[in-house]
Amino acid sequence: MKLSIQLVTWNGARYLPHLFASLRHAAIPDATLHVLDNASTDDTRAILEKELSTCVIPHTFDTALANEGFVGGHNRLFAQYGPDDELVLLVNQDMMVEPDCFARLIAFMENHPRAAACSPRLMRWDTTRADGKTKVIDTLGLRVYRSGRVMDWMSGITWSDELAQTLAHSTVSYPAGERYVEVFGVSGAMPCFRVAALCSLPGSDGSIFDRHFFSYKEDVDLAWRLRHMGWKTYTVPGAVAYHDRTAASPRTAGDRGAAEQWNKKSELVRNYSYRNHWLVVLKNTPWHAAVVWFELKKALYLLFRAPRVLWFCFQSRKLFRRMIQQRRLLMRARRVQPIELRRWMT
């Protein structure tokens, strides 16, 4: 299958040599690499030019005049290069990949035509280690809770043979012998999407993510939309990559863990994360009592601890109305009833 690999960078000078070192050893059949630098202010552009000069993968290199965000950068690349390919794979700048990672993901998508997306087993990258590799899981995909909150599944858990066997018991092998597990959605850190699935979504305008998100929660929004339309997403544990997550998810879904993690975030991240969470809720999430109660608790917490986040959210009220309009469009076109989606909300 023809693959388009997209890399959007922003001030990633310390990561890029490691990423490209891993790409040089990767088996990537019939692929093109498309790189966009999002107006970096460090040495990112110079490093990209150096690395791409010796890159054997066919590639393109563009630069943005201003930071277009994770969403804007990937949507721009996809509009330019993605629609003609069968698969599009997004790679974060703070990643390293095992040599067979891409080949395993492509093989999986070839054998599962109803799979909208898949992702490797993402492990934590420890920058203090020589090779960076750890046995700590970064994410195995997205998990949605009864409250409507979406978190990285298995984040912070140590990968072991016992855990691998547990996952193997709940998965099915396809003819090539690869194991996989169905998940609610895939993380935006390294998803591989079927282009036909992206183009089938209601209101699709030739982009991957909803342009209103800029950064944060755009992968959650896309996971919901794919689910509403009956598509499935998977994690392929045999495909492995390493990710240096700057803001790791809490180990549990409890209120205390959520509050502790929230306090570690910068104000910019808090603003967009909370606002975009509401965009997801208004546009996609099936409403019930647990969702309402969670949102009330969170709003009260912010009222006393971070009122400026609520003000930032209030300033986006016109955008909220637009999300409600998009919800109506999605609900009319959906192929899966809410009761089926609520089975994922555990």
VEXSE-728961 format. One line per 8 residues: number of its first residue (from 1); their letters; for each residue x, z, y of N, C-alpha, C. Coordinates in steps of 0.1 Angstrom, whole numbers, plus 5000, padded with zeros to 4 digits. Example, Ala and Ser with C-alpha at 12.3 -4.5 7.8 and 13.67 -1.06 7.14 Angstrom:
VEXSE-728961
1) as) 5132:5078:4943:5123:5078:4955:5132:5078:4967 | 5128:5071:4978:5137:5071:4989:5129:5079:5000
This chain:
VEXSE-728961
1) mklsiqlv) 5008:5000:4988:5000:5000:5000:5009:5000:5013 | 5004:4993:5023:5012:4992:5035:5010:5004:5043 | 5022:5010:5047:5021:5023:5054:5027:5023:5068 | 5021:5029:5077:5025:5031:5091:5029:5045:5093 | 5041:5049:5096:5046:5062:5098:5047:5065:5113 | 5040:5075:5119:5040:5078:5133:5048:5091:5136 | 5056:5090:5146:5064:5102:5150:5062:5103:5165 | 5056:5114:5170:5055:5116:5184:5064:5128:5188
9) twngaryl) 5073:5127:5197:5083:5137:5200:5081:5143:5214 | 5085:5155:5216:5085:5161:5229:5095:5173:5228 | 5106:5171:5235:5117:5182:5236:5120:5187:5222 | 5123:5177:5213:5126:5181:5199:5141:5178:5196 | 5150:5179:5205:5164:5175:5203:5170:5183:5191 | 5166:5196:5190:5173:5204:5179:5168:5201:5165 | 5156:5194:5164:5151:5191:5151:5154:5177:5146 | 5155:5167:5155:5155:5153:5151:5166:5149:5142
17) phlfaslr) 5179:5154:5144:5189:5151:5135:5186:5155:5120 | 5179:5166:5118:5175:5171:5105:5164:5162:5099 | 5155:5158:5108:5144:5150:5103:5149:5136:5098 | 5158:5130:5107:5163:5117:5103:5172:5117:5091 | 5180:5128:5090:5188:5130:5078:5180:5130:5065 | 5168:5136:5066:5160:5136:5054:5153:5122:5052 | 5150:5116:5063:5144:5102:5062:5154:5092:5055 | 5167:5094:5058:5176:5085:5053:5177:5085:5037
25) haaipdat) 5173:5096:5031:5173:5098:5017:5159:5096:5011 | 5149:5093:5019:5136:5092:5014:5133:5078:5009 | 5125:5077:4998:5120:5065:4993:5107:5061:5000 | 5107:5051:5008:5096:5047:5016:5093:5032:5015 | 5085:5029:5004:5083:5014:5002:5073:5008:5012 | 5076:4996:5017:5067:4989:5025:5061:4997:5037 | 5070:5003:5045:5066:5011:5056:5073:5007:5069 | 5066:5010:5080:5072:5008:5093:5071:5022:5101
33) lhvldnas) 5082:5025:5108:5082:5038:5115:5079:5034:5130 | 5070:5041:5136:5066:5040:5150:5069:5053:5157 | 5077:5052:5167:5082:5065:5174:5077:5064:5189 | 5072:5075:5194:5068:5076:5208:5074:5089:5213 | 5082:5088:5224:5087:5101:5231:5077:5104:5242 | 5072:5116:5242:5062:5121:5252:5069:5126:5264 | 5077:5119:5271:5083:5123:5284:5091:5136:5282 | 5100:5136:5272:5108:5148:5270:5118:5150:5281
41) tddtrail) 5122:5163:5284:5131:5166:5294:5144:5171:5289 | 5146:5171:5276:5159:5174:5270:5166:5162:5265 | 5174:5163:5255:5182:5151:5250:5174:5143:5239 | 5162:5145:5238:5154:5139:5227:5155:5124:5227 | 5154:5118:5239:5154:5103:5239:5168:5097:5235 | 5179:5104:5239:5192:5099:5236:5194:5101:5221 | 5189:5112:5215:5191:5114:5201:5183:5104:5193 | 5171:5101:5197:5162:5091:5191:5169:5077:5191
49) ekelstcv) 5175:5073:5202:5182:5060:5203:5193:5060:5193 | 5201:5071:5192:5212:5071:5183:5207:5071:5168 | 5197:5078:5165:5193:5079:5151:5186:5066:5147 | 5178:5060:5156:5171:5047:5152:5181:5035:5151 | 5193:5037:5158:5202:5026:5157:5208:5024:5143 | 5207:5034:5135:5212:5034:5121:5201:5035:5111 | 5188:5035:5116:5177:5037:5107:5174:5024:5099 | 5173:5025:5086:5171:5012:5078:5156:5009:5077
57) iphtfdta) 5147:5019:5081:5133:5016:5081:5129:5007:5093 | 5122:4996:5091:5117:4989:5103:5110:4998:5112 | 5113:4997:5125:5108:5007:5135:5105:5001:5148 | 5097:5008:5156:5095:5006:5170:5098:5019:5178 | 5101:5017:5191:5104:5029:5199:5098:5027:5213 | 5088:5036:5216:5082:5036:5230:5084:5049:5237 | 5083:5049:5250:5084:5061:5258:5072:5062:5267 | 5067:5074:5269:5055:5077:5278:5061:5082:5291
65) lanegfvg) 5054:5078:5302:5058:5082:5315:5055:5097:5317 | 5044:5102:5310:5040:5116:5311:5036:5121:5298 | 5036:5134:5296:5032:5140:5283:5018:5137:5280 | 5015:5129:5270:5001:5125:5266:4995:5134:5256 | 5003:5144:5252:4998:5154:5242:5000:5148:5228 | 4998:5157:5218:4998:5153:5204:4988:5142:5201 | 4976:5145:5206:4964:5136:5204:4967:5122:5210 | 4970:5123:5223:4972:5110:5231:4983:5102:5225
73) ghnrlfaq) 4994:5108:5221:5005:5101:5216:5002:5094:5203 | 4996:5101:5194:4993:5095:5181:4982:5084:5182 | 4972:5087:5191:4962:5077:5193:4968:5064:5199 | 4977:5066:5208:4984:5054:5214:4991:5046:5204 | 4999:5052:5195:5006:5045:5185:4997:5038:5175 | 4986:5046:5171:4977:5040:5161:4970:5028:5167 | 4966:5028:5180:4959:5017:5186:4968:5005:5186 | 4981:5007:5188:4991:4996:5189:4995:4990:5176
81) ygpddelv) 4996:4999:5166:5003:4995:5153:4995:4998:5140 | 4986:5008:5141:4980:5013:5129:4969:5005:5122 | 4960:4999:5130:4948:4993:5123:4951:4982:5113 | 4962:4976:5114:4966:4965:5104:4971:4970:5091 | 4974:4983:5090:4980:4989:5078:4968:4996:5070 | 4971:4999:5057:4962:5006:5049:4962:5021:5050 | 4974:5026:5053:4976:5040:5054:4984:5043:5067 | 4981:5055:5073:4989:5059:5084:4993:5074:5082
89) llvnqdmm) 5006:5077:5083:5011:5090:5080:5018:5096:5093 | 5014:5108:5097:5019:5114:5109:5030:5124:5105 | 5041:5123:5112:5052:5132:5109:5055:5140:5122 | 5055:5153:5121:5060:5162:5132:5075:5161:5133 | 5080:5163:5145:5094:5163:5148:5101:5174:5141 | 5094:5186:5138:5101:5197:5133:5098:5198:5117 | 5101:5186:5111:5099:5185:5097:5112:5180:5090 | 5113:5183:5077:5122:5177:5068:5114:5173:5055
97) vepdcfar) 5117:5162:5049:5110:5158:5037:5119:5156:5025 | 5114:5159:5013:5121:5156:5001:5121:5141:4998 | 5131:5136:4991:5132:5122:4989:5120:5115:4984 | 5113:5121:4975:5101:5114:4968:5088:5118:4975 | 5088:5125:4986:5076:5129:4992:5066:5118:4996 | 5071:5108:5003:5063:5097:5008:5058:5089:4996 | 5066:5086:4986:5062:5078:4975:5051:5085:4967 | 5052:5098:4966:5041:5106:4959:5028:5105:4966
105) liafmenh) 5028:5106:4979:5016:5105:4987:5010:5091:4986 | 5018:5081:4987:5013:5067:4986:5007:5065:4973 | 5013:5069:4962:5008:5067:4948:4995:5074:4947 | 4994:5086:4952:4981:5093:4951:4970:5086:4958 | 4972:5081:4970:4962:5073:4977:4958:5060:4970 | 4968:5054:4964:4965:5042:4956:4955:5045:4945 | 4956:5056:4939:4948:5060:4927:4935:5067:4930 | 4933:5070:4943:4921:5077:4947:4914:5070:4959
113) praaacsp) 4907:5059:4957:4901:5052:4968:4891:5059:4976 | 4885:5071:4971:4876:5078:4980:4883:5090:4987 | 4896:5090:4986:4904:5100:4994:4906:5095:5008 | 4901:5103:5018:4903:5099:5031:4917:5103:5036 | 4923:5114:5030:4936:5119:5034:4942:5127:5023 | 4955:5128:5024:4962:5138:5016:4974:5143:5023 | 4980:5154:5018:4991:5160:5025:5000:5166:5014 | 5013:5167:5017:5022:5173:5008:5021:5189:5008
121) rlmrwdtt) 5028:5195:4999:5029:5210:4999:5039:5213:5011 | 5034:5218:5022:5043:5221:5033:5049:5235:5031 | 5062:5236:5032:5069:5249:5030:5075:5252:5044 | 5078:5265:5046:5084:5269:5058:5099:5265:5059 | 5103:5260:5070:5116:5256:5073:5123:5268:5081 | 5133:5274:5076:5140:5285:5082:5153:5279:5089 | 5153:5279:5102:5164:5272:5109:5177:5281:5108 | 5176:5293:5103:5188:5301:5102:5196:5298:5089
129) radgktkv) 5189:5291:5080:5195:5288:5067:5202:5274:5068 | 5212:5272:5060:5220:5260:5060:5212:5248:5057 | 5204:5248:5047:5196:5237:5043:5181:5238:5049 | 5178:5250:5054:5165:5252:5060:5153:5254:5050 | 5156:5253:5037:5145:5253:5027:5142:5268:5023 | 5129:5271:5022:5125:5284:5018:5114:5282:5007 | 5110:5293:5001:5100:5293:4991:5086:5298:4996 | 5086:5299:5009:5074:5304:5016:5065:5292:5020
137) idtlglrv) 5052:5293:5017:5043:5282:5020:5040:5282:5035 | 5040:5270:5041:5035:5268:5054:5020:5266:5054 | 5016:5256:5046:5002:5254:5044:5000:5245:5032 | 4989:5247:5025:4984:5238:5015:4972:5230:5019 | 4969:5231:5032:4957:5224:5037:4949:5234:5045 | 4937:5230:5050:4928:5238:5058:4917:5244:5050 | 4915:5257:5053:4904:5264:5047:4894:5269:5057 | 4881:5267:5055:4871:5272:5065:4864:5284:5059
145) yrsgrvmd) 4862:5294:5068:4856:5306:5064:4841:5306:5068 | 4834:5316:5063:4820:5317:5066:4817:5318:5081 | 4826:5324:5088:4825:5326:5102:4827:5313:5110 | 4831:5302:5103:4834:5290:5109:4849:5288:5113 | 4856:5299:5112:4870:5299:5115:4878:5291:5105 | 4887:5283:5109:4895:5274:5100:4910:5279:5101 | 4916:5281:5090:4930:5286:5089:4938:5277:5079 | 4951:5278:5080:4959:5272:5070:4959:5280:5057
153) wmsgitws) 4956:5273:5046:4954:5279:5033:4967:5282:5027 | 4969:5294:5022:4980:5299:5015:4992:5302:5024 | 4990:5301:5037:5002:5303:5046:5008:5316:5045 | 5022:5316:5044:5029:5329:5042:5031:5334:5028 | 5024:5327:5018:5025:5331:5004:5038:5325:4998 | 5044:5332:4989:5056:5327:4983:5052:5318:4971 | 5058:5306:4971:5056:5296:4960:5063:5301:4948 | 5056:5300:4937:5062:5305:4924:5057:5296:4913
161) delaqtla) 5063:5297:4901:5058:5290:4889:5044:5295:4886 | 5041:5308:4887:5028:5313:4884:5018:5307:4893 | 5021:5306:4906:5011:5300:4915:5009:5285:4912 | 5020:5278:4909:5019:5264:4905:5010:5262:4893 | 5011:5271:4883:5003:5271:4871:4988:5273:4875 | 4986:5283:4884:4972:5286:4888:4966:5274:4894 | 4973:5267:4903:4968:5255:4910:4966:5244:4899 | 4975:5243:4890:4974:5232:4880:4961:5234:4871
169) hstvsypa) 4956:5246:4869:4944:5248:4861:4932:5244:4869 | 4933:5242:4882:4921:5238:4890:4922:5224:4895 | 4932:5217:4890:4934:5203:4894:4933:5193:4882 | 4933:5181:4885:4932:5170:4875:4944:5161:4877 | 4950:5156:4867:4961:5147:4868:4956:5133:4867 | 4961:5124:4876:4957:5110:4875:4968:5103:4867 | 4966:5090:4864:4974:5083:4854:4989:5084:4856 | 4994:5086:4869:5008:5087:4871:5013:5101:4867
177) geryvevf) 5004:5110:4864:5008:5124:4860:5009:5134:4872 | 5006:5129:4884:5006:5138:4895:4995:5148:4895 | 4997:5160:4900:4987:5170:4902:4982:5170:4916 | 4969:5175:4918:4964:5175:4932:4953:5186:4932 | 4949:5190:4944:4939:5200:4946:4931:5195:4958 | 4917:5195:4957:4909:5192:4968:4909:5203:4978 | 4910:5200:4991:4909:5210:5001:4899:5206:5012 | 4895:5215:5020:4885:5212:5031:4891:5201:5040
185) gvsgampc) 4903:5203:5044:4909:5193:5053:4924:5194:5052 | 4932:5185:5059:4946:5185:5059:4951:5189:5073 | 4962:5196:5073:4969:5200:5085:4974:5188:5093 | 4974:5189:5106:4980:5178:5114:4995:5177:5114 | 5002:5186:5106:5016:5186:5106:5022:5174:5099 | 5015:5170:5088:5020:5158:5080:5009:5152:5072 | 4998:5147:5078:4987:5141:5070:4989:5126:5068 | 4985:5122:5057:4984:5107:5053:4970:5103:5053
193) frvaalcs) 4966:5094:5062:4952:5090:5063:4949:5076:5058 | 4938:5074:5052:4934:5060:5049:4927:5054:5061 | 4932:5043:5066:4928:5037:5079:4913:5034:5078 | 4908:5029:5066:4894:5025:5065:4885:5038:5067 | 4890:5049:5063:4882:5062:5065:4881:5065:5079 | 4892:5064:5087:4892:5067:5101:4883:5058:5108 | 4883:5045:5105:4875:5035:5112:4860:5036:5108 | 4857:5043:5097:4843:5044:5093:4836:5056:5100
201) lpgsdgsi) 4843:5064:5108:4836:5075:5114:4827:5071:5126 | 4816:5078:5128:4807:5074:5139:4814:5076:5152 | 4812:5066:5161:4819:5066:5174:4833:5063:5174 | 4838:5058:5162:4853:5055:5162:4856:5045:5172 | 4866:5048:5180:4871:5038:5191:4885:5033:5188 | 4888:5032:5176:4902:5027:5172:4912:5038:5174 | 4909:5051:5173:4918:5062:5174:4918:5071:5162 | 4928:5079:5160:4928:5089:5149:4920:5101:5153
209) fdrhffsy) 4924:5107:5164:4918:5120:5169:4908:5118:5181 | 4900:5127:5183:4891:5127:5195:4900:5129:5207 | 4900:5120:5216:4909:5121:5228:4907:5133:5237 | 4896:5139:5236:4893:5151:5245:4901:5163:5241 | 4907:5163:5229:4914:5176:5224:4928:5178:5230 | 4935:5167:5234:4949:5168:5239:4958:5173:5228 | 4957:5186:5225:4965:5193:5215:4958:5205:5210 | 4959:5208:5197:4953:5220:5190:4939:5217:5186
217) kedvdlaw) 4937:5220:5173:4924:5219:5166:4919:5205:5164 | 4927:5195:5168:4922:5181:5166:4922:5178:5151 | 4930:5184:5143:4930:5182:5128:4918:5189:5122 | 4913:5200:5128:4901:5207:5123:4889:5198:5126 | 4888:5193:5138:4877:5184:5142:4876:5172:5133 | 4888:5166:5130:4888:5154:5121:4884:5158:5107 | 4888:5169:5102:4885:5174:5089:4870:5175:5087 | 4863:5181:5097:4849:5182:5097:4842:5169:5097
225) rlrhmgwk) 4846:5160:5105:4840:5147:5107:4841:5139:5094 | 4853:5139:5087:4854:5132:5074:4845:5138:5064 | 4844:5152:5064:4835:5158:5054:4820:5154:5057 | 4816:5154:5069:4802:5150:5072:4799:5136:5067 | 4809:5128:5066:4807:5114:5062:4810:5112:5047 | 4812:5123:5040:4813:5122:5025:4827:5119:5020 | 4837:5119:5029:4851:5116:5024:4857:5129:5019 | 4867:5128:5010:4874:5139:5005:4889:5139:5009
233) tytvpgav) 4894:5151:5009:4908:5153:5013:4915:5162:5002 | 4928:5160:5001:4936:5166:4990:4950:5170:4994 | 4955:5180:4987:4969:5184:4988:4976:5179:4975 | 4988:5174:4976:4996:5169:4964:5008:5179:4963 | 5007:5189:4955:5018:5199:4955:5031:5194:4951 | 5031:5183:4943:5044:5177:4939:5052:5171:4950 | 5045:5167:4961:5051:5161:4973:5055:5173:4982 | 5067:5174:4986:5072:5186:4993:5078:5182:5006
241) ayhdrtaa) 5075:5189:5017:5081:5188:5030:5083:5202:5036 | 5092:5203:5046:5094:5216:5052:5091:5215:5067 | 5085:5226:5072:5080:5226:5086:5084:5239:5093 | 5089:5238:5105:5092:5250:5113:5081:5252:5122 | 5071:5260:5117:5059:5263:5125:5062:5273:5136 | 5060:5270:5149:5063:5279:5159:5053:5290:5161 | 5041:5287:5156:5030:5297:5157:5023:5298:5143 | 5029:5306:5134:5023:5306:5121:5010:5313:5120
249) sprtagdr) 5002:5309:5111:4988:5315:5109:4989:5329:5104 | 4980:5337:5107:4979:5351:5100:4977:5350:5086 | 4981:5360:5078:4980:5360:5064:4965:5361:5059 | 4957:5369:5068:4943:5371:5064:4934:5366:5075 | 4921:5366:5072:4911:5361:5081:4905:5373:5089 | 4910:5385:5088:4904:5396:5094:4906:5396:5109 | 4897:5404:5116:4897:5404:5131:4910:5409:5136 | 4916:5419:5130:4929:5425:5135:4940:5415:5134
257) gaaeqwnk) 4941:5408:5122:4951:5398:5121:4950:5387:5131 | 4937:5383:5133:4935:5372:5143:4939:5377:5157 | 4936:5389:5161:4939:5394:5174:4955:5395:5176 | 4962:5400:5165:4976:5401:5166:4983:5387:5168 | 4978:5377:5161:4983:5364:5162:4980:5358:5176 | 4968:5361:5180:4964:5356:5193:4973:5361:5205 | 4977:5373:5204:4985:5379:5214:4999:5374:5215 | 5003:5367:5204:5017:5361:5203:5017:5347:5210
265) kselvrny) 5006:5342:5213:5005:5328:5218:5007:5328:5233 | 5012:5317:5239:5014:5315:5253:5000:5313:5259 | 4999:5315:5272:4986:5313:5279:4981:5298:5277 | 4990:5288:5278:4986:5274:5276:4980:5272:5262 | 4987:5277:5252:4982:5276:5239:4968:5283:5237 | 4967:5295:5243:4954:5302:5242:4943:5294:5248 | 4946:5288:5260:4935:5281:5267:4930:5269:5259 | 4940:5260:5254:4935:5249:5247:4930:5252:5233
273) syrnhwlv) 4936:5262:5227:4932:5266:5213:4917:5271:5213 | 4914:5280:5223:4901:5285:5223:4891:5274:5228 | 4894:5267:5238:4885:5256:5243:4882:5246:5232 | 4893:5242:5225:4891:5232:5215:4884:5237:5202 | 4885:5250:5200:4877:5257:5190:4863:5255:5193 | 4859:5257:5205:4845:5255:5209:4840:5241:5208 | 4849:5231:5211:4846:5217:5209:4843:5214:5195 | 4850:5220:5186:4848:5219:5171:4834:5225:5167
281) vlkntpwh) 4832:5237:5172:4820:5244:5169:4807:5236:5173 | 4808:5232:5186:4796:5225:5191:4794:5211:5185 | 4805:5205:5181:4804:5192:5175:4801:5191:5160 | 4807:5201:5153:4807:5199:5138:4801:5210:5130 | 4804:5223:5134:4802:5234:5125:4787:5237:5122 | 4783:5238:5110:4769:5243:5107:4767:5257:5112 | 4756:5259:5119:4754:5272:5126:4746:5281:5116 | 4751:5294:5115:4743:5304:5109:4747:5317:5114
289) aavvwfel) 4742:5328:5109:4744:5342:5116:4759:5346:5117 | 4767:5343:5106:4781:5347:5106:4789:5339:5117 | 4785:5327:5119:4792:5319:5130:4789:5325:5143 | 4776:5328:5146:4772:5334:5159:4779:5347:5161 | 4779:5356:5151:4785:5369:5153:4800:5368:5155 | 4807:5359:5149:4821:5358:5151:4824:5353:5165 | 4816:5343:5170:4818:5338:5184:4815:5349:5194 | 4805:5357:5192:4802:5368:5201:4813:5378:5202
297) kkalyllf) 4818:5382:5190:4830:5392:5190:4842:5386:5197 | 4845:5373:5195:4857:5368:5201:4855:5366:5216 | 4843:5363:5221:4841:5361:5235:4842:5375:5242 | 4837:5386:5236:4837:5399:5241:4852:5404:5242 | 4860:5401:5232:4874:5404:5232:4881:5398:5243 | 4879:5385:5245:4885:5377:5256:4881:5382:5269 | 4868:5386:5271:4863:5390:5283:4872:5402:5289 | 4876:5411:5280:4884:5422:5284:4899:5420:5283
305) raprvlwf) 4903:5412:5274:4918:5410:5272:4924:5398:5278 | 4916:5387:5279:4921:5374:5284:4910:5367:5292 | 4905:5372:5303:4894:5366:5310:4897:5352:5315 | 4910:5349:5318:4913:5336:5323:4911:5325:5312 | 4912:5329:5300:4909:5319:5289:4894:5315:5290 | 4886:5325:5292:4871:5322:5293:4869:5313:5305 | 4876:5316:5316:4874:5308:5328:4878:5293:5326 | 4890:5291:5319:4894:5278:5315:4884:5271:5307
313) cfqsrklf) 4877:5279:5298:4867:5273:5289:4855:5269:5298 | 4851:5278:5307:4839:5275:5316:4841:5262:5324 | 4853:5259:5328:4856:5247:5336:4854:5235:5327 | 4853:5236:5314:4852:5225:5305:4837:5223:5301 | 4828:5229:5308:4814:5229:5304:4808:5215:5303 | 4813:5205:5312:4808:5191:5311:4812:5185:5297 | 4824:5189:5293:4829:5184:5280:4821:5190:5269 | 4817:5202:5270:4808:5208:5260:4795:5200:5258
321) rrmiqqrr) 4790:5196:5269:4777:5188:5268:4780:5175:5261 | 4792:5169:5263:4795:5157:5256:4797:5159:5241 | 4802:5171:5237:4804:5174:5223:4790:5175:5216 | 4780:5181:5223:4767:5182:5218:4761:5168:5216 | 4763:5159:5225:4759:5146:5223:4765:5139:5211 | 4778:5141:5209:4785:5136:5198:4780:5142:5185 | 4776:5155:5185:4770:5161:5173:4758:5154:5169 | 4749:5151:5178:4737:5144:5175:4740:5130:5168
329) llmrarrv) 4750:5123:5174:4754:5110:5168:4759:5112:5153 | 4767:5123:5152:4773:5126:5138:4762:5130:5129 | 4752:5138:5133:4742:5143:5124:4733:5131:5120 | 4731:5122:5128:4722:5110:5124:4729:5101:5114 | 4743:5101:5115:4750:5092:5106:4755:5099:5093 | 4755:5112:5093:4761:5119:5082:4756:5115:5068 | 4765:5117:5058:4761:5114:5044:4761:5126:5035 | 4764:5138:5041:4764:5150:5034:4755:5160:5042
337) qpielrrw) 4747:5167:5034:4738:5177:5040:4746:5190:5043 | 4741:5198:5054:4748:5210:5058:4750:5220:5046 | 4740:5220:5037:4741:5230:5026:4753:5227:5017 | 4757:5214:5016:4769:5211:5008:4782:5215:5016 | 4781:5214:5029:4793:5217:5037:4795:5233:5037 | 4784:5240:5037:4785:5254:5037:4791:5260:5025 | 4792:5252:5014:4798:5257:5002:4813:5258:5004 | 4819:5251:5014:4833:5253:5017:4835:5265:5026
345) mt) 4825:5271:5032:4826:5282:5041:4825:5295:5034 | 4837:5299:5028:4837:5311:5020:4843:5323:5027
